[in-house]
C-alpha cells in the first residue's frame, strides 16, 4: 500500500473525529474528493430533482470530474488536516 493510500485512509478515520462539524459546502467537497479518490469520475445517472441531498452530492462529485484519483486523495488529506487545526 502506498504512503498516500495510508494517509488517505487515516484521513477518512480522522474525518469522523473532527473537533466540530464542517459546514455543508465543506462536507460536499469532502464527499466529492472521497468518491473521486476511491471510484474515479461519477458515472451513474444524476439523481432526480426530488432527492436534494443525493443530487447535491452527485453534482459536487461530477464537478471535479477529470481529477486524478491520487490528486483527489491528496486534496482530501490536506482538507482534513486543515479542519483539524
Phi, psi and omega in degrees: 000135182287161178299319179297318179300318179295317178297319180297312181296323176294321179295324178298316178296315181296331181297335180274356183236024180294148181299328176215155183289129178293161177291168185300321179296320179292320177298320177295321179295317177300316179300311182299315180295321178298310181296320179294320181288334182258329186240345185085200184299147177295127183240341182287170177287144179295132179300157182292167184293339182278345179259080188300317184292311179299323180293317179296318178298313180300314181298320178296317180293312180296334180292343178248021178306141180095347177287131180297147180305316181297320179293320178297318178298315180299314180296322178297312179301314181295320180293317178297319178299320180290331179283339180281338183288000000 
